[in-house]
Structures are given as structure tokens and as C-alpha cells.
């Protein structure tokens, strides 16, 4: 399990753990995220049909696992 800020651009990850931000982002444990851009920990991700910009602080509170190519 790694922090979302450490995820590889172009990869797909499954959310394993969220810290108090799920209700704001409408994300749940078990959802998948496609990494569109990782700029030093600030990220743009695709979640379902939305693209979301996430700061480094938020990315550090999301733990993901199982990289799918």
C-alpha cells in the first residue's frame, strides 16, 4: 500500500484507505483511480467519469494498492 502521491502516471490504482475526505470527493474504498498527471505529488486523477485535481496534502491522505497497467 502506497500514498497516492507516489503513484505512477498512467497507472490505475484501487483505493485502500481514505482519511476523512471521502464525503467531499465522493470516493469510496474499493474504487479505482486512473492517474492522469503527477507533478511532484499534486495530481490529476480520473475517478469514474470525473477528473479531479488533488493537492499533495490530500494525496498523502489517500492510500492505494495494486497497480494495474
N, CA, C and O atoms as a CHARMM CRD file, in Angstrom:
* protein
*
  276
    1    1 UNK  N      0.84600  -1.16700   0.00000 PROA 1      0.00000
    2    1 UNK  CA     0.00000   0.00000   0.00000 PROA 1      0.00000
    3    1 UNK  C      0.90200   1.24300   0.00000 PROA 1      0.00000
    4    1 UNK  O      1.82000   1.35800   0.81200 PROA 1      0.00000
    5    2 UNK  N      0.62300   2.16000  -0.91700 PROA 2      0.00000
    6    2 UNK  CA     1.42000   3.38100  -1.02400 PROA 2      0.00000
    7    2 UNK  C      0.49600   4.59700  -0.97800 PROA 2      0.00000
    8    2 UNK  O     -0.71600   4.48100  -1.16000 PROA 2      0.00000
    9    3 UNK  N      1.08300   5.74900  -0.73500 PROA 3      0.00000
   10    3 UNK  CA     0.35100   7.00100  -0.78400 PROA 3      0.00000
   11    3 UNK  C      0.02700   7.32500  -2.24300 PROA 3      0.00000
   12    3 UNK  O      0.80200   6.99700  -3.14200 PROA 3      0.00000
   13    4 UNK  N     -1.10300   7.96000  -2.47100 PROA 4      0.00000
   14    4 UNK  CA    -1.48300   8.31400  -3.83500 PROA 4      0.00000
   15    4 UNK  C     -0.44300   9.22300  -4.47800 PROA 4      0.00000
   16    4 UNK  O     -0.24500   9.16000  -5.69100 PROA 4      0.00000
   17    5 UNK  N      0.22400  10.06300  -3.69900 PROA 5      0.00000
   18    5 UNK  CA     1.23200  10.97500  -4.24600 PROA 5      0.00000
   19    5 UNK  C      2.44400  10.23400  -4.82000 PROA 5      0.00000
   20    5 UNK  O      3.22700  10.82300  -5.56500 PROA 5      0.00000
   21    6 UNK  N      2.60600   8.95100  -4.48500 PROA 6      0.00000
   22    6 UNK  CA     3.70900   8.13700  -5.01000 PROA 6      0.00000
   23    6 UNK  C      3.29300   7.31300  -6.23000 PROA 6      0.00000
   24    6 UNK  O      4.10300   6.56200  -6.77200 PROA 6      0.00000
   25    7 UNK  N      2.05600   7.44500  -6.66100 PROA 7      0.00000
   26    7 UNK  CA     1.53900   6.64500  -7.77700 PROA 7      0.00000
   27    7 UNK  C      2.18500   7.04700  -9.09700 PROA 7      0.00000
   28    7 UNK  O      2.59800   8.19200  -9.27900 PROA 7      0.00000
   29    8 UNK  N      2.26500   6.09400 -10.00600 PROA 8      0.00000
   30    8 UNK  CA     2.88700   6.29300 -11.31800 PROA 8      0.00000
   31    8 UNK  C      1.85400   6.83000 -12.30800 PROA 8      0.00000
   32    8 UNK  O      0.73100   6.33000 -12.38400 PROA 8      0.00000
   33    9 UNK  N      2.24500   7.84300 -13.05700 PROA 9      0.00000
   34    9 UNK  CA     1.36900   8.42700 -14.06900 PROA 9      0.00000
   35    9 UNK  C      1.02400   7.38100 -15.12200 PROA 9      0.00000
   36    9 UNK  O      1.89700   6.64600 -15.58400 PROA 9      0.00000
   37   10 UNK  N     -0.25300   7.31600 -15.50000 PROA 10     0.00000
   38   10 UNK  CA    -0.70300   6.35500 -16.49100 PROA 10     0.00000
   39   10 UNK  C     -1.20800   5.06100 -15.88800 PROA 10     0.00000
   40   10 UNK  O     -1.74500   4.21500 -16.60200 PROA 10     0.00000
   41   11 UNK  N     -1.04700   4.89300 -14.58900 PROA 11     0.00000
   42   11 UNK  CA    -1.46700   3.66000 -13.92400 PROA 11     0.00000
   43   11 UNK  C     -2.87800   3.76400 -13.35900 PROA 11     0.00000
   44   11 UNK  O     -3.44500   4.85200 -13.25500 PROA 11     0.00000
   45   12 UNK  N     -3.42200   2.62900 -13.00400 PROA 12     0.00000
   46   12 UNK  CA    -4.72800   2.53900 -12.37100 PROA 12     0.00000
   47   12 UNK  C     -4.54600   1.88100 -11.01200 PROA 12     0.00000
   48   12 UNK  O     -3.89600   0.84200 -10.90000 PROA 12     0.00000
   49   13 UNK  N     -5.11700   2.48500  -9.98800 PROA 13     0.00000
   50   13 UNK  CA    -4.94600   2.01600  -8.61900 PROA 13     0.00000
   51   13 UNK  C     -6.29700   1.86300  -7.93100 PROA 13     0.00000
   52   13 UNK  O     -7.26400   2.54700  -8.26500 PROA 13     0.00000
   53   14 UNK  N     -6.34100   0.95500  -6.97100 PROA 14     0.00000
   54   14 UNK  CA    -7.53600   0.75500  -6.16500 PROA 14     0.00000
   55   14 UNK  C     -7.35300   1.47400  -4.83300 PROA 14     0.00000
   56   14 UNK  O     -6.30900   1.34800  -4.19400 PROA 14     0.00000
   57   15 UNK  N     -8.37300   2.22800  -4.41400 PROA 15     0.00000
   58   15 UNK  CA    -8.32200   2.93300  -3.13900 PROA 15     0.00000
   59   15 UNK  C     -8.43900   1.92100  -2.00700 PROA 15     0.00000
   60   15 UNK  O     -9.37200   1.11900  -1.96900 PROA 15     0.00000
   61   16 UNK  N     -7.48200   1.96800  -1.08900 PROA 16     0.00000
   62   16 UNK  CA    -7.47500   1.05800   0.05700 PROA 16     0.00000
   63   16 UNK  C     -7.84400   1.76600   1.35600 PROA 16     0.00000
   64   16 UNK  O     -8.35600   1.13600   2.28100 PROA 16     0.00000
   65   17 UNK  N     -7.58500   3.07900   1.43200 PROA 17     0.00000
   66   17 UNK  CA    -7.76000   3.77900   2.69400 PROA 17     0.00000
   67   17 UNK  C     -7.91600   5.27500   2.43000 PROA 17     0.00000
   68   17 UNK  O     -7.16000   5.85100   1.64800 PROA 17     0.00000
   69   18 UNK  N     -8.90000   5.90700   3.08200 PROA 18     0.00000
   70   18 UNK  CA    -9.13000   7.34700   2.97500 PROA 18     0.00000
   71   18 UNK  C     -9.18400   7.92600   4.38300 PROA 18     0.00000
   72   18 UNK  O     -9.67800   7.27000   5.30100 PROA 18     0.00000
   73   19 UNK  N     -8.69200   9.12600   4.56300 PROA 19     0.00000
   74   19 UNK  CA    -8.71600   9.75500   5.87600 PROA 19     0.00000
   75   19 UNK  C     -9.60600  10.99200   5.84900 PROA 19     0.00000
   76   19 UNK  O     -9.12500  12.08800   5.56200 PROA 19     0.00000
   77   20 UNK  N    -10.88800  10.83600   6.14100 PROA 20     0.00000
   78   20 UNK  CA   -11.80600  11.94300   6.35200 PROA 20     0.00000
   79   20 UNK  C    -12.10900  12.82400   5.16100 PROA 20     0.00000
   80   20 UNK  O    -12.56100  13.95300   5.35100 PROA 20     0.00000
   81   21 UNK  N    -11.88600  12.36800   3.95100 PROA 21     0.00000
   82   21 UNK  CA   -12.15100  13.21100   2.78400 PROA 21     0.00000
   83   21 UNK  C    -13.11800  12.57200   1.79600 PROA 21     0.00000
   84   21 UNK  O    -13.44500  13.17100   0.77200 PROA 21     0.00000
   85   22 UNK  N    -13.57200  11.37600   2.09300 PROA 22     0.00000
   86   22 UNK  CA   -14.39700  10.62800   1.14600 PROA 22     0.00000
   87   22 UNK  C    -15.70000  11.33900   0.81600 PROA 22     0.00000
   88   22 UNK  O    -16.13200  11.34000  -0.33600 PROA 22     0.00000
   89   23 UNK  N    -16.32800  11.94400   1.81800 PROA 23     0.00000
   90   23 UNK  CA   -17.61900  12.58200   1.57200 PROA 23     0.00000
   91   23 UNK  C    -17.48600  13.79500   0.65700 PROA 23     0.00000
   92   23 UNK  O    -18.41700  14.10600  -0.08600 PROA 23     0.00000
   93   24 UNK  N    -16.36000  14.47800   0.69600 PROA 24     0.00000
   94   24 UNK  CA   -16.15700  15.64200  -0.15700 PROA 24     0.00000
   95   24 UNK  C    -15.83200  15.26500  -1.59900 PROA 24     0.00000
   96   24 UNK  O    -16.22500  15.96900  -2.53000 PROA 24     0.00000
   97   25 UNK  N    -15.12200  14.16700  -1.78400 PROA 25     0.00000
   98   25 UNK  CA   -14.69500  13.75300  -3.12100 PROA 25     0.00000
   99   25 UNK  C    -15.58100  12.68000  -3.73200 PROA 25     0.00000
  100   25 UNK  O    -15.41400  12.32400  -4.89800 PROA 25     0.00000
  101   26 UNK  N    -16.52600  12.16000  -2.94700 PROA 26     0.00000
  102   26 UNK  CA   -17.41900  11.07900  -3.39300 PROA 26     0.00000
  103   26 UNK  C    -16.63900   9.82900  -3.79800 PROA 26     0.00000
  104   26 UNK  O    -16.99000   9.15000  -4.76300 PROA 26     0.00000
  105   27 UNK  N    -15.59100   9.54100  -3.06000 PROA 27     0.00000
  106   27 UNK  CA   -14.79500   8.34600  -3.29200 PROA 27     0.00000
  107   27 UNK  C    -15.05300   7.35100  -2.17300 PROA 27     0.00000
  108   27 UNK  O    -15.38100   7.73400  -1.04900 PROA 27     0.00000
  109   28 UNK  N    -14.90200   6.06800  -2.49100 PROA 28     0.00000
  110   28 UNK  CA   -15.07200   5.00600  -1.50700 PROA 28     0.00000
  111   28 UNK  C    -13.91400   4.03300  -1.60600 PROA 28     0.00000
  112   28 UNK  O    -13.26300   3.91900  -2.64400 PROA 28     0.00000
  113   29 UNK  N    -13.66900   3.33900  -0.51300 PROA 29     0.00000
  114   29 UNK  CA   -12.67200   2.27300  -0.53300 PROA 29     0.00000
  115   29 UNK  C    -13.11100   1.23100  -1.55600 PROA 29     0.00000
  116   29 UNK  O    -14.27200   0.82100  -1.56600 PROA 29     0.00000
  117   30 UNK  N    -12.20000   0.80800  -2.40600 PROA 30     0.00000
  118   30 UNK  CA   -12.50300  -0.15600  -3.45600 PROA 30     0.00000
  119   30 UNK  C    -12.67900   0.47300  -4.81900 PROA 30     0.00000
  120   30 UNK  O    -12.61700  -0.23000  -5.82800 PROA 30     0.00000
  121   31 UNK  N    -12.90100   1.79300  -4.88500 PROA 31     0.00000
  122   31 UNK  CA   -12.99100   2.48300  -6.17400 PROA 31     0.00000
  123   31 UNK  C    -11.62300   2.50600  -6.83700 PROA 31     0.00000
  124   31 UNK  O    -10.60200   2.38400  -6.16100 PROA 31     0.00000
  125   32 UNK  N    -11.59700   2.66200  -8.14800 PROA 32     0.00000
  126   32 UNK  CA   -10.33200   2.75200  -8.87100 PROA 32     0.00000
  127   32 UNK  C    -10.08300   4.18400  -9.32000 PROA 32     0.00000
  128   32 UNK  O    -11.01300   4.94300  -9.59000 PROA 32     0.00000
  129   33 UNK  N     -8.81000   4.53000  -9.39200 PROA 33     0.00000
  130   33 UNK  CA    -8.37600   5.84300  -9.86000 PROA 33     0.00000
  131   33 UNK  C     -7.39000   5.65200 -10.99700 PROA 33     0.00000
  132   33 UNK  O     -6.46900   4.84200 -10.89300 PROA 33     0.00000
  133   34 UNK  N     -7.57600   6.39200 -12.08200 PROA 34     0.00000
  134   34 UNK  CA    -6.61200   6.43700 -13.17300 PROA 34     0.00000
  135   34 UNK  C     -5.77100   7.69400 -12.97500 PROA 34     0.00000
  136   34 UNK  O     -6.32100   8.78700 -12.84000 PROA 34     0.00000
  137   35 UNK  N     -4.46800   7.55700 -12.95700 PROA 35     0.00000
  138   35 UNK  CA    -3.57400   8.68900 -12.73900 PROA 35     0.00000
  139   35 UNK  C     -3.29000   9.35100 -14.08300 PROA 35     0.00000
  140   35 UNK  O     -2.69700   8.73700 -14.97000 PROA 35     0.00000
  141   36 UNK  N     -3.70800  10.59000 -14.23000 PROA 36     0.00000
  142   36 UNK  CA    -3.50100  11.33200 -15.47200 PROA 36     0.00000
  143   36 UNK  C     -2.20100  12.13000 -15.40800 PROA 36     0.00000
  144   36 UNK  O     -1.43300  12.15200 -16.36900 PROA 36     0.00000
  145   37 UNK  N     -1.95600  12.79100 -14.26000 PROA 37     0.00000
  146   37 UNK  CA    -0.74500  13.58600 -14.12000 PROA 37     0.00000
  147   37 UNK  C     -0.28600  13.56200 -12.66600 PROA 37     0.00000
  148   37 UNK  O     -1.10300  13.64200 -11.74800 PROA 37     0.00000
  149   38 UNK  N      1.01300  13.45200 -12.46500 PROA 38     0.00000
  150   38 UNK  CA     1.61800  13.54400 -11.14400 PROA 38     0.00000
  151   38 UNK  C      2.74800  14.55300 -11.24500 PROA 38     0.00000
  152   38 UNK  O      3.79800  14.26500 -11.82000 PROA 38     0.00000
  153   39 UNK  N      2.53300  15.73100 -10.68800 PROA 39     0.00000
  154   39 UNK  CA     3.53000  16.80500 -10.73600 PROA 39     0.00000
  155   39 UNK  C      4.05800  17.05300  -9.33100 PROA 39     0.00000
  156   39 UNK  O      3.60700  17.96700  -8.64000 PROA 39     0.00000
  157   40 UNK  N      5.00800  16.24100  -8.91900 PROA 40     0.00000
  158   40 UNK  CA     5.60900  16.39900  -7.61000 PROA 40     0.00000
  159   40 UNK  C      4.65600  16.12300  -6.46300 PROA 40     0.00000
  160   40 UNK  O      4.81600  16.68700  -5.38100 PROA 40     0.00000
  161   41 UNK  N      3.68200  15.28000  -6.67400 PROA 41     0.00000
  162   41 UNK  CA     2.72100  14.93100  -5.63700 PROA 41     0.00000
  163   41 UNK  C      1.36200  15.56500  -5.83900 PROA 41     0.00000
  164   41 UNK  O      0.36300  15.03000  -5.35800 PROA 41     0.00000
  165   42 UNK  N      1.29000  16.70300  -6.54400 PROA 42     0.00000
  166   42 UNK  CA    -0.00100  17.28100  -6.93300 PROA 42     0.00000
  167   42 UNK  C     -0.49500  16.49200  -8.12700 PROA 42     0.00000
  168   42 UNK  O      0.25700  16.27100  -9.07600 PROA 42     0.00000
  169   43 UNK  N     -1.75900  16.05900  -8.09500 PROA 43     0.00000
  170   43 UNK  CA    -2.20200  15.10400  -9.10100 PROA 43     0.00000
  171   43 UNK  C     -3.49700  15.48800  -9.77700 PROA 43     0.00000
  172   43 UNK  O     -4.31900  16.22100  -9.22700 PROA 43     0.00000
  173   44 UNK  N     -3.66000  14.97400 -10.98400 PROA 44     0.00000
  174   44 UNK  CA    -4.94900  14.96700 -11.66900 PROA 44     0.00000
  175   44 UNK  C     -5.30100  13.49700 -11.85000 PROA 44     0.00000
  176   44 UNK  O     -4.53900  12.73500 -12.44500 PROA 44     0.00000
  177   45 UNK  N     -6.46600  13.10300 -11.33000 PROA 45     0.00000
  178   45 UNK  CA    -6.89300  11.71400 -11.40500 PROA 45     0.00000
  179   45 UNK  C     -8.26200  11.62900 -12.06000 PROA 45     0.00000
  180   45 UNK  O     -9.04100  12.58200 -12.04200 PROA 45     0.00000
  181   46 UNK  N     -8.53400  10.47600 -12.63200 PROA 46     0.00000
  182   46 UNK  CA    -9.85300  10.19400 -13.18900 PROA 46     0.00000
  183   46 UNK  C    -10.54200   9.22600 -12.23800 PROA 46     0.00000
  184   46 UNK  O    -10.04000   8.13300 -11.97800 PROA 46     0.00000
  185   47 UNK  N    -11.68800   9.63400 -11.72700 PROA 47     0.00000
  186   47 UNK  CA   -12.49200   8.79400 -10.83500 PROA 47     0.00000
  187   47 UNK  C    -13.86400   8.66500 -11.47500 PROA 47     0.00000
  188   47 UNK  O    -14.60100   9.64400 -11.59300 PROA 47     0.00000
  189   48 UNK  N    -14.19600   7.46800 -11.87900 PROA 48     0.00000
  190   48 UNK  CA   -15.42900   7.19100 -12.62000 PROA 48     0.00000
  191   48 UNK  C    -15.43200   8.05600 -13.87400 PROA 48     0.00000
  192   48 UNK  O    -14.61300   7.82200 -14.76300 PROA 48     0.00000
  193   49 UNK  N    -16.31800   9.04900 -13.98600 PROA 49     0.00000
  194   49 UNK  CA   -16.37900   9.87600 -15.19300 PROA 49     0.00000
  195   49 UNK  C    -15.91500  11.29700 -14.93800 PROA 49     0.00000
  196   49 UNK  O    -16.16200  12.18200 -15.75700 PROA 49     0.00000
  197   50 UNK  N    -15.23900  11.53300 -13.80200 PROA 50     0.00000
  198   50 UNK  CA   -14.79000  12.87500 -13.44900 PROA 50     0.00000
  199   50 UNK  C    -13.27400  12.94200 -13.39900 PROA 50     0.00000
  200   50 UNK  O    -12.60900  11.95200 -13.09200 PROA 50     0.00000
  201   51 UNK  N    -12.74000  14.09900 -13.69800 PROA 51     0.00000
  202   51 UNK  CA   -11.31300  14.36100 -13.49900 PROA 51     0.00000
  203   51 UNK  C    -11.20400  15.32600 -12.33200 PROA 51     0.00000
  204   51 UNK  O    -11.89900  16.34100 -12.27700 PROA 51     0.00000
  205   52 UNK  N    -10.31600  14.99000 -11.39800 PROA 52     0.00000
  206   52 UNK  CA   -10.21300  15.75000 -10.15900 PROA 52     0.00000
  207   52 UNK  C     -8.76200  16.15400  -9.95100 PROA 52     0.00000
  208   52 UNK  O     -7.86200  15.32500 -10.08000 PROA 52     0.00000
  209   53 UNK  N     -8.52800  17.43200  -9.62800 PROA 53     0.00000
  210   53 UNK  CA    -7.19700  17.90800  -9.26000 PROA 53     0.00000
  211   53 UNK  C     -7.07800  17.79200  -7.74300 PROA 53     0.00000
  212   53 UNK  O     -7.93900  18.26600  -7.00300 PROA 53     0.00000
  213   54 UNK  N     -5.99300  17.15300  -7.29000 PROA 54     0.00000
  214   54 UNK  CA    -5.77500  16.92300  -5.86100 PROA 54     0.00000
  215   54 UNK  C     -4.43200  17.50300  -5.44400 PROA 54     0.00000
  216   54 UNK  O     -3.42800  17.33100  -6.13500 PROA 54     0.00000
  217   55 UNK  N     -4.42200  18.19000  -4.31300 PROA 55     0.00000
  218   55 UNK  CA    -3.17100  18.74400  -3.79300 PROA 55     0.00000
  219   55 UNK  C     -2.33100  17.64100  -3.16800 PROA 55     0.00000
  220   55 UNK  O     -2.81900  16.54000  -2.91500 PROA 55     0.00000
  221   56 UNK  N     -1.08500  17.94300  -2.92600 PROA 56     0.00000
  222   56 UNK  CA    -0.15200  16.99600  -2.30700 PROA 56     0.00000
  223   56 UNK  C     -0.64100  16.57500  -0.92300 PROA 56     0.00000
  224   56 UNK  O     -0.48000  15.41600  -0.54000 PROA 56     0.00000
  225   57 UNK  N     -1.23600  17.50000  -0.17000 PROA 57     0.00000
  226   57 UNK  CA    -1.74400  17.18800   1.16900 PROA 57     0.00000
  227   57 UNK  C     -2.87300  16.17000   1.12300 PROA 57     0.00000
  228   57 UNK  O     -2.90600  15.24400   1.93200 PROA 57     0.00000
  229   58 UNK  N     -3.78900  16.33200   0.19100 PROA 58     0.00000
  230   58 UNK  CA    -4.90200  15.39100   0.05000 PROA 58     0.00000
  231   58 UNK  C     -4.38000  14.04100  -0.43400 PROA 58     0.00000
  232   58 UNK  O     -4.81300  12.99800   0.05700 PROA 58     0.00000
  233   59 UNK  N     -3.46300  14.05100  -1.38300 PROA 59     0.00000
  234   59 UNK  CA    -2.91800  12.79600  -1.91500 PROA 59     0.00000
  235   59 UNK  C     -2.21100  11.98100  -0.84100 PROA 59     0.00000
  236   59 UNK  O     -2.21100  10.75100  -0.89400 PROA 59     0.00000
  237   60 UNK  N     -1.61700  12.64900   0.11900 PROA 60     0.00000
  238   60 UNK  CA    -0.93000  11.91900   1.17700 PROA 60     0.00000
  239   60 UNK  C     -1.90200  11.23600   2.13000 PROA 60     0.00000
  240   60 UNK  O     -1.50300  10.34300   2.87700 PROA 60     0.00000
  241   61 UNK  N     -3.17000  11.64100   2.11900 PROA 61     0.00000
  242   61 UNK  CA    -4.18800  11.04400   2.98500 PROA 61     0.00000
  243   61 UNK  C     -4.95400   9.91300   2.31200 PROA 61     0.00000
  244   61 UNK  O     -5.82200   9.29700   2.93000 PROA 61     0.00000
  245   62 UNK  N     -4.63800   9.63300   1.04500 PROA 62     0.00000
  246   62 UNK  CA    -5.27300   8.54600   0.31100 PROA 62     0.00000
  247   62 UNK  C     -4.23100   7.46000   0.07700 PROA 62     0.00000
  248   62 UNK  O     -3.17700   7.72700  -0.50100 PROA 62     0.00000
  249   63 UNK  N     -4.51500   6.25100   0.51500 PROA 63     0.00000
  250   63 UNK  CA    -3.60500   5.13000   0.31000 PROA 63     0.00000
  251   63 UNK  C     -4.20400   4.21500  -0.74900 PROA 63     0.00000
  252   63 UNK  O     -5.39400   3.90200  -0.72300 PROA 63     0.00000
  253   64 UNK  N     -3.36100   3.79800  -1.67200 PROA 64     0.00000
  254   64 UNK  CA    -3.80500   2.94200  -2.77400 PROA 64     0.00000
  255   64 UNK  C     -2.94500   1.68800  -2.82700 PROA 64     0.00000
  256   64 UNK  O     -1.87100   1.63200  -2.22900 PROA 64     0.00000
  257   65 UNK  N     -3.41800   0.71000  -3.53100 PROA 65     0.00000
  258   65 UNK  CA    -2.66700  -0.52000  -3.70900 PROA 65     0.00000
  259   65 UNK  C     -2.95200  -1.13300  -5.05800 PROA 65     0.00000
  260   65 UNK  O     -3.85500  -0.69700  -5.77300 PROA 65     0.00000
  261   66 UNK  N     -2.18700  -2.13700  -5.40100 PROA 66     0.00000
  262   66 UNK  CA    -2.38900  -2.93200  -6.61500 PROA 66     0.00000
  263   66 UNK  C     -2.40900  -2.09000  -7.88100 PROA 66     0.00000
  264   66 UNK  O     -3.46300  -1.67000  -8.35900 PROA 66     0.00000
  265   67 UNK  N     -1.24700  -1.86300  -8.39500 PROA 67     0.00000
  266   67 UNK  CA    -1.07600  -1.13800  -9.65000 PROA 67     0.00000
  267   67 UNK  C     -1.55300  -2.01100 -10.81000 PROA 67     0.00000
  268   67 UNK  O     -1.10500  -3.14700 -10.96500 PROA 67     0.00000
  269   68 UNK  N     -2.45200  -1.47800 -11.61100 PROA 68     0.00000
  270   68 UNK  CA    -2.91100  -2.14300 -12.83300 PROA 68     0.00000
  271   68 UNK  C     -2.41200  -1.34100 -13.99900 PROA 68     0.00000
  272   68 UNK  O     -2.50600  -0.11400 -13.98500 PROA 68     0.00000
  273   69 UNK  N     -1.88300  -1.99600 -15.01400 PROA 69     0.00000
  274   69 UNK  CA    -1.39600  -1.26600 -16.17800 PROA 69     0.00000
  275   69 UNK  C     -2.41700  -1.30000 -17.27900 PROA 69     0.00000
  276   69 UNK  O     -2.19000  -0.73600 -18.35000 PROA 69     0.00000
